[in-house]
Amino acid sequence: MKYIDAREYKLEIGNLEESSFASLLKSYDSCKKVIIVDENTHEHCLPYLITTFSELAEAEVILLPDGEENKQMSIAFNVWEALTEYGVSRSDLIINLGGGMITDMGGFIASCYKRGCDFVNIPTSLLGMVDASIGGKTGVNLGNYKNQIGVFSNPKAVFIDISFLSTLPLEELQSGYAEMLKHGLISSRTLFDEVAEQMSKEEFSVDLLLKAIEVKNGIVKQDPLEKGQRKLLNFGHTVGHVIEGHFMESLQLTHGHSIAIGMVMEAFLSSHFSSLDDSSYAEIESTVFSHFSVPKFSDKDIQIMVAMLSNDKKNSKGRINTCLLKSIGECTYDNFLAEESFMEMFMHFKNLQINLN
Ligand SMILES: NC(=O)c1ccc[n+]([C@@H]2O[C@H](COP(=O)([O-])OP(=O)(O)OC[C@H]3O[C@@H](n4cnc5c(N)ncnc54)[C@H](O)[C@@H]3O)[C@@H](O)[C@H]2O)c1
């Protein structure tokens, strides 16, 4: 079992049965327990949980429809109504069992319910383990705008058990690797190289997972409310979120896929507006493109995506806020660029596609 100092909550990595999850459940002995799952984690992860931990035999299970398009307020309302119907009180416990969609949304639901109910995250996707379940960001989307409604709120504990990954589809595994690549790009050239190599391997590396978790946890611990360096974790996300949101219904790209393309595009901006050299840019592009394709987009798509960028919550004075790389492993935040720069960036990738086809 690996115990990581997350300051305000427990962060344990290893076999769930050897973790302090059982003793945490005992401390909620006379309380109600509610487990939030989506369709896939209901099928693949819930049976293990409720048969292994007798304290959960009586737990209420709330099943949410799977997919990013369901990370919406309307679903949260349904859950709050269900919690009220079950008579859940503030001293009870909510257990989020799923990927980032479930931990983001379940954390948000728990944090607002009766002004805050305790919750625990048990991430079941790689992306959830390496990123979404850690750091206290919770929320839901507002239409196509990602995470527009949300609060910072820490769980009581996060339990990471990689055995849940055995049923995760390959493209979801790759999605998690995209966030791990990001952790390398913003902090360590060695980590970037290691993740890039790992993406083609069959055997999973717990050591690499730990390294990537340490990057996220280390940054979040120093800046929990994203006043400064936590913004570095948004590298690839200014553009990536817009791609994910815009194509949410049509293409349903995984979160990591969208972020991977966002990282290439923001690296492209970095080569124009920061010191990222051409060979580093080419390396990032070829690493990402060997696993993720750029979605096809039209001039109309570009117009919509640029309009969405202009509404990003990080903007200031009409300029779009983004992270830029100085080199692989070194990133800066709070770079404010004009709308036209993003327009030209999208045009570049549109033309690139035309040339490739
Ligand atoms: N809070 C944060 O700091 C943070 C950071 C990064 C991403 N996020 C959010 O996380 C979400 C993306 O996370 P995600 O990629 O885990 O999405 P997800 O929760 O939608 O999971 C991806 C898919 O994998 C399935 N799945 C999960 N675990 C499984 C398992 N063990 N076996 C089989 N199928 C399984 C899910 O049902 C879903 O279909 C986005 O909403 C993103 O905005 C949040």
The ligand as a Tripos MOL2 file, in Angstrom:
@<TRIPOS>MOLECULE
LIG
   44    48     1     0     0
SMALL
NO_CHARGES

@<TRIPOS>ATOM
      1 N1        -11.6820   17.1230  -11.2400 N.am      1 LIG1
      2 C1        -10.5760   17.1380  -11.9360 C.2       1 LIG1
      3 O1         -9.5380   17.6280  -11.4920 O.2       1 LIG1
      4 C2        -10.5680   16.5380  -13.3100 C.ar      1 LIG1
      5 C3         -9.3590   16.3300  -13.9910 C.ar      1 LIG1
      6 C4         -9.3870   15.7050  -15.2330 C.ar      1 LIG1
      7 C5        -10.6050   15.3220  -15.7870 C.ar      1 LIG1
      8 N2        -11.7560   15.5650  -15.0950 N.ar      1 LIG1
      9 C6        -13.0500   15.1430  -15.6540 C.3       1 LIG1
     10 O2        -13.0550   13.7120  -15.7140 O.3       1 LIG1
     11 C7        -13.9230   13.2940  -16.7610 C.3       1 LIG1
     12 C8        -13.2040   12.3000  -17.6290 C.3       1 LIG1
     13 O3        -12.8840   11.1790  -16.8380 O.3       1 LIG1
     14 P1        -12.9780    9.7030  -17.4390 P.3       1 LIG1
     15 O4        -12.1940    9.6510  -18.6680 O.co2     1 LIG1
     16 O5        -12.6680    8.7650  -16.3480 O.co2     1 LIG1
     17 O6        -14.5080    9.6470  -17.8890 O.3       1 LIG1
     18 P2        -15.7170    8.7030  -17.5090 P.3       1 LIG1
     19 O7        -15.9930    8.7160  -16.0640 O.co2     1 LIG1
     20 O8        -16.8150    9.0830  -18.4210 O.co2     1 LIG1
     21 O9        -15.1720    7.2550  -17.8630 O.3       1 LIG1
     22 C9        -14.8590    6.9180  -19.1810 C.3       1 LIG1
     23 C10       -15.6170    5.6430  -19.6000 C.3       1 LIG1
     24 O10       -15.0340    4.5290  -18.9510 O.3       1 LIG1
     25 C11       -16.0480    3.7750  -18.2750 C.3       1 LIG1
     26 N3        -15.4090    3.1330  -17.1390 N.ar      1 LIG1
     27 C12       -14.8620    3.7230  -16.0530 C.ar      1 LIG1
     28 N4        -14.2760    2.7970  -15.2800 N.ar      1 LIG1
     29 C13       -14.4590    1.6060  -15.8920 C.ar      1 LIG1
     30 C14       -14.0530    0.2830  -15.5770 C.ar      1 LIG1
     31 N5        -13.2980    0.0020  -14.5220 N.pl3     1 LIG1
     32 N6        -14.4260   -0.7070  -16.4290 N.ar      1 LIG1
     33 C15       -15.1550   -0.4360  -17.5570 C.ar      1 LIG1
     34 N7        -15.5380    0.7950  -17.9010 N.ar      1 LIG1
     35 C16       -15.1840    1.8090  -17.0630 C.ar      1 LIG1
     36 C17       -17.0910    4.7920  -17.9360 C.3       1 LIG1
     37 O11       -18.3500    4.1810  -17.7120 O.3       1 LIG1
     38 C18       -17.0850    5.6510  -19.1940 C.3       1 LIG1
     39 O12       -17.8230    5.0240  -20.2050 O.3       1 LIG1
     40 C19       -14.3280   14.5510  -17.5140 C.3       1 LIG1
     41 O13       -15.6090   14.9260  -17.1000 O.3       1 LIG1
     42 C20       -13.3170   15.5730  -17.0620 C.3       1 LIG1
     43 O14       -13.8050   16.8840  -17.1560 O.3       1 LIG1
     44 C21       -11.7500   16.1420  -13.8930 C.ar      1 LIG1
@<TRIPOS>BOND
     1     1     2 1
     2     2     3 2
     3     2     4 1
     4     4     5 ar
     5     4    44 ar
     6     5     6 ar
     7     6     7 ar
     8     7     8 ar
     9     8     9 1
    10     8    44 ar
    11     9    10 1
    12     9    42 1
    13    10    11 1
    14    11    12 1
    15    11    40 1
    16    12    13 1
    17    13    14 1
    18    14    15 2
    19    14    16 1
    20    14    17 1
    21    17    18 1
    22    18    19 2
    23    18    20 1
    24    18    21 1
    25    21    22 1
    26    22    23 1
    27    23    24 1
    28    23    38 1
    29    24    25 1
    30    25    26 1
    31    25    36 1
    32    26    27 ar
    33    26    35 ar
    34    27    28 ar
    35    28    29 ar
    36    29    30 ar
    37    29    35 ar
    38    30    31 1
    39    30    32 ar
    40    32    33 ar
    41    33    34 ar
    42    34    35 ar
    43    36    37 1
    44    36    38 1
    45    38    39 1
    46    40    41 1
    47    40    42 1
    48    42    43 1
@<TRIPOS>SUBSTRUCTURE
     1 LIG1         1 GROUP 0 **** ****
